[in-house]
């Protein structure tokens, strides 16, 4: 497993074939989980995404939700996300997302495995249709000895389930692969930084795109 985590950046770059369009981006994420019971927490998250091609900030997300642990390594989550899209400082679209997900976690030797199955209900200001999207993710974390650092690697698929009048098309849309390092700064604060490769498959007249992303996340647990 250690060799797989170390090799993942090379695998990301090697497959699939080079995209016809590429972009460099920075994604910043801040999150907080506030315990409201032994197995329950309220969740908050804010995401800002910056792109060379879009001239700076191109997407902001604000999430509020609730997570309930129902068994060891098993949780259910529901939440609402407000998404605002920009291009060179101008708002281009607003989107409302409602999501539900099943979370799973466990250990495989020294490796900590976690995953989720997320379903999204989406509506956009640029159309009338409702979209549904499936987003499975798997993540592995390998502690580096007795330190507070771990190697991390993850894969996420984004799969729209229906067509809409605002541009969504059913089928496998994109994948996100990440390789990086996490740091447990304290009992309450965790930091993760890494390289994320987002590959979007062109369908119809749309060309494939590849985004090279510096991803930085800070999480707070209270």
C-alpha positions in Angstrom: 0.0 0.0 0.0 2.9 2.4 0.7 4.3 1.9 -2.8 0.8 2.6 -4.3 0.5 5.8 -2.4 4.0 7.0 -3.5 3.4 6.0 -7.1 -0.1 7.7 -7.4 1.2 11.0 -8.7 2.9 9.2 -11.7 -0.2 7.2 -12.4 -2.3 10.4 -12.4 0.0 12.0 -14.9 0.2 9.0 -17.1 -3.5 8.2 -17.5 -5.7 9.1 -19.2 -4.1 10.5 -22.4 -3.2 14.1 -22.3 -6.1 16.5 -22.4 -6.5 19.0 -25.2 -7.1 21.8 -22.7 -5.3 22.3 -19.4 -5.6 24.8 -16.5 -3.7 25.5 -13.3 -5.9 26.1 -10.2 -5.8 26.5 -6.4 -8.6 25.1 -4.2 -8.9 26.3 -0.6 -11.2 24.5 1.8 -12.1 25.2 5.4 -14.4 22.9 7.4 -15.7 22.5 10.9 -17.5 19.7 12.7 -19.3 20.5 16.0 -20.3 17.6 18.2 -23.9 17.9 19.4 -24.1 14.4 20.9 -22.0 11.3 21.3 -22.6 10.2 17.7 -23.9 13.4 16.1 -22.3 16.6 14.7 -23.2 19.7 12.7 -21.0 20.3 9.7 -19.9 23.5 8.0 -17.6 23.9 5.0 -16.5 26.8 2.7 -14.6 26.2 -0.5 -12.9 28.8 -2.8 -11.5 27.8 -6.2 -9.2 29.9 -8.3 -8.2 29.4 -11.9 -5.8 30.9 -14.4 -8.2 30.5 -17.2 -11.0 32.2 -15.3 -8.9 35.1 -14.1 -9.0 34.3 -10.4 -11.9 33.1 -8.3 -14.3 31.0 -10.3 -16.3 29.1 -7.7 -17.4 29.5 -4.1 -19.2 26.9 -2.1 -20.9 27.2 1.4 -22.2 24.0 3.0 -24.2 23.3 6.2 -25.2 19.8 7.2 -25.7 17.1 9.8 -23.8 13.8 10.3 -25.0 10.9 12.4 -22.8 7.9 13.2 -25.0 4.8 13.1 -22.4 2.1 13.8 -18.7 1.7 14.0 -17.3 3.1 10.7 -20.7 3.9 9.3 -22.3 7.3 9.1 -25.1 9.1 7.3 -25.1 12.7 6.3 -27.4 15.3 4.8 -26.7 18.9 3.9 -27.3 21.9 1.7 -24.7 23.6 -0.5 -24.9 27.1 -2.1 -22.6 27.4 -5.1 -21.7 30.7 -6.8 -19.8 30.6 -10.1 -17.7 33.5 -11.4 -15.7 34.5 -14.5 -13.2 37.3 -14.2 -15.1 38.8 -11.3 -18.6 38.5 -12.7 -21.2 36.1 -11.3 -22.3 33.7 -14.0 -24.5 31.2 -12.1 -26.0 30.3 -8.8 -26.7 26.7 -7.8 -28.5 25.1 -4.9 -27.5 21.5 -4.0 -29.1 19.2 -1.5 -27.1 16.1 -0.7 -27.3 12.8 1.2 -24.4 10.4 1.7 -23.4 7.2 3.3 -19.9 7.2 4.9 -17.7 4.2 5.5 -14.3 3.8 7.2 -12.0 1.1 8.6 -8.4 0.0 8.8 -6.4 -2.3 6.5 -3.3 -2.9 8.4 -1.6 0.5 9.0 -3.7 2.1 6.3 -6.8 4.0 7.2 -9.5 3.7 4.6 -12.6 5.9 4.2 -15.2 6.4 1.5 -18.5 7.8 0.8 -21.5 7.4 -1.6 -23.0 10.8 -2.2 -26.2 11.7 -4.1 -26.8 15.3 -5.1 -30.1 17.2 -6.0 -29.1 20.3 -8.0 -30.9 23.3 -9.4 -29.3 26.3 -11.2 -30.2 29.9 -11.9 -29.5 29.4 -15.7 -32.2 26.7 -16.2 -35.4 25.1 -15.0 -34.4 21.5 -14.8 -33.4 19.5 -11.7 -30.2 17.5 -12.0 -29.1 14.4 -10.0 -25.5 13.5 -9.6 -23.7 10.5 -8.0 -20.3 11.1 -6.4 -18.5 8.1 -4.9 -15.1 8.6 -3.3 -12.4 6.5 -1.7 -9.5 7.7 0.4 -6.4 6.0 2.0 -4.2 7.5 4.7 -0.9 6.0 5.8 0.8 7.3 9.0 4.5 8.2 8.7 5.9 6.4 11.7 5.1 8.0 15.0 4.8 11.5 13.6 1.7 13.6 13.2 2.0 13.3 9.4 0.4 10.9 7.0 0.5 10.2 3.2 -3.0 10.5 1.7 -4.4 9.5 -1.7 -8.0 9.7 -2.9 -10.2 9.1 -6.0 -13.6 10.7 -6.7 -15.9 10.1 -9.6 -18.6 12.6 -10.7 -21.5 11.0 -12.6 -24.5 13.0 -13.7 -27.6 10.8 -13.8 -29.8 12.9 -16.2 -29.7 15.7 -18.8 -30.7 19.3 -18.0 -31.5 22.5 -19.9 -28.5 24.1 -18.2 -25.8 21.9 -19.5 -25.6 18.7 -17.5 -25.4 15.5 -19.5 -25.9 12.0 -18.1 -22.8 9.7 -18.0 -19.3 9.7 -16.5 -18.3 13.3 -16.4 -15.0 13.6 -14.5 -12.7 12.2 -12.0 -10.5 13.7 -9.3 -7.4 12.1 -8.0 -5.3 13.5 -5.2 -2.0 12.7 -3.6 -0.6 14.6 -0.7 0.3 14.9 3.0 -1.9 15.5 6.0 -0.8 16.9 9.4 -2.6 16.5 12.7 -1.7 19.9 14.1 -3.6 19.3 17.3 -6.5 17.2 18.6 -8.9 19.7 17.0 -7.1 20.9 13.9 -6.1 18.9 10.8 -4.3 20.2 7.6 -4.0 18.5 4.3 -2.1 19.7 1.2 -1.6 18.0 -2.1 -1.8 17.8 -5.8 -5.2 17.1 -7.3 -5.7 16.2 -10.9 -9.2 16.8 -12.3 -9.9 15.2 -15.7 -13.2 16.0 -17.4 -14.2 13.9 -20.3 -15.4 15.7 -23.4 -18.7 14.4 -24.9 -20.3 15.6 -28.1 -18.4 18.7 -29.3 -16.8 19.4 -25.9 -13.1 18.7 -25.6 -11.4 16.9 -22.7 -9.9 19.1 -20.0 -7.3 18.6 -17.3 -6.9 20.8 -14.3 -3.7 20.8 -12.2 -4.8 21.8 -8.7 -2.9 22.8 -5.6 -5.4 21.7 -2.9 -5.2 23.0 0.7 -7.7 22.0 3.4 -8.0 22.9 7.0 -10.5 21.1 9.3 -11.6 21.9 12.8 -13.3 19.4 15.2 -15.1 20.7 18.3 
